[in-house]
């Protein structure tokens, strides 16, 4: 897959998202499975990438719990 030239230059990895929320990547992956966050791109190797504005929207519209309970 070739990424278009007009594609956002800064895509976030699950570890980046986890760092923003202070949770583990397993929690981020659970949020994807639960439909709370959708990757904008999945690489040929199966790695998810997220838009910063999608992560910010999730952060703005949810109340994150510090217990890592799987719910954003």
C-alpha positions as a printed Julia matrix, in Angstrom:
72×3 Matrix{Float64}:
   0.0    0.0    0.0
   1.33   3.43  -0.9
   0.43   6.31   1.37
  -0.92   9.28  -0.64
   1.21  12.43  -0.64
  -1.58  14.49   0.93
  -1.87  12.02   3.83
  -1.26  13.43   7.34
   2.42  13.28   8.15
   1.89  12.46  11.82
   0.06   9.21  12.45
   0.04   7.8   15.96
   0.93   4.26  16.95
  -1.02   2.44  19.68
   1.89   3.09  22.04
   1.57   6.84  21.36
  -2.16   6.71  22.15
  -1.47   4.69  25.29
   1.0    7.33  26.44
  -1.55  10.13  25.92
  -4.11   8.35  28.11
  -1.68   6.79  30.58
  -2.83   3.25  29.79
  -1.31   0.16  28.2
  -1.39  -0.68  24.5
  -3.64  -3.62  25.42
  -6.2   -1.09  26.65
  -5.92   0.88  23.39
  -6.44  -2.34  21.43
  -9.52  -3.08  23.56
 -10.89   0.39  22.74
 -10.48  -0.4   19.04
 -12.32  -3.72  19.44
 -15.07  -1.96  21.4
 -15.45   0.72  18.73
 -14.27   3.67  20.84
 -11.36   4.43  18.51
 -10.86   3.49  14.87
  -7.53   3.26  13.1
  -7.26   5.39   9.98
  -4.69   2.98   8.55
  -3.67  -0.61   9.09
  -0.26  -1.36   7.62
   0.36  -4.51   5.56
   1.93  -5.97   8.7
  -1.29  -5.35  10.67
  -0.07  -2.33  12.64
  -2.76   0.23  13.46
  -2.23   3.96  13.0
  -4.44   6.73  14.32
  -5.05  10.38  13.44
  -4.08  12.8   16.21
  -7.43  14.58  15.87
  -9.31  11.28  16.44
  -7.31  10.67  19.61
  -7.96  14.25  20.73
 -11.68  13.85  20.05
 -11.76  10.7   22.17
  -9.89  12.49  24.91
 -12.28  15.45  24.75
 -15.49  13.41  24.78
 -14.69  10.79  27.39
 -13.76  10.68  31.0
 -10.68   8.53  31.22
 -10.24   6.43  34.35
  -6.78   5.95  35.75
  -7.46   2.32  36.63
  -6.92   1.16  33.04
 -10.25  -0.62  33.18
 -10.65  -0.77  29.43
 -13.14   2.06  29.07
 -11.99   5.42  27.74
